[in-house]
Amino acid sequence: MRCPFCGELESQVKDSRPSEDGAAIRRRRHCPECGGRFTTFERVQLRELTILKRSGRRAPFDREKLVRSISIATRKRPVDPDRVDRMVNAIVRQLESMGETELASNVVGEMVMKALKALDDVAYVRYASVYRDFRQTEDFARFLSDEGLAEEGNSDDDELPAGPGA
Ligand SMILES: [Zn+2]
């Protein structure tokens, strides 16, 4: 593996251990040329996936990009990073086992939305707002209301909920 710091082609593996519940092998590497240290991950890849974007462009499926978009959605949320890792692994496995080498980006988007919904409401809404490209507050409000996530009690003052003991 080429050293990302100096470009030296031969880096040395210092340590190699299972990671992500055995779904990956984590290798710590050392560059003999510049002394740089970096980590690589080895994962099973069942097939090469191509993503067909809404623009009509094609791009190779990028796991790291998926991880980044999910970590942005879950930022500062009480979500265990291990759960996020497992979620990403599950999504990738599911994508790879769909039997298609080319997938529309919305297939991936919907899968992430579904997984985030089970994980954290706020992360779900954040991801949806980017993915569905909300441009106005009404888009948000409609989405929250459709999803049953809207705050209650601000619609009609006359309809006060029954108090305790009523
Ligand atoms: Zn180096």
Residues whose N, C-alpha, C, O or C-beta is under 5 A from the ligand:
A	BS01	ZN	C3 F5 C6 G7 E8 C31 E33 C34 G35 G36
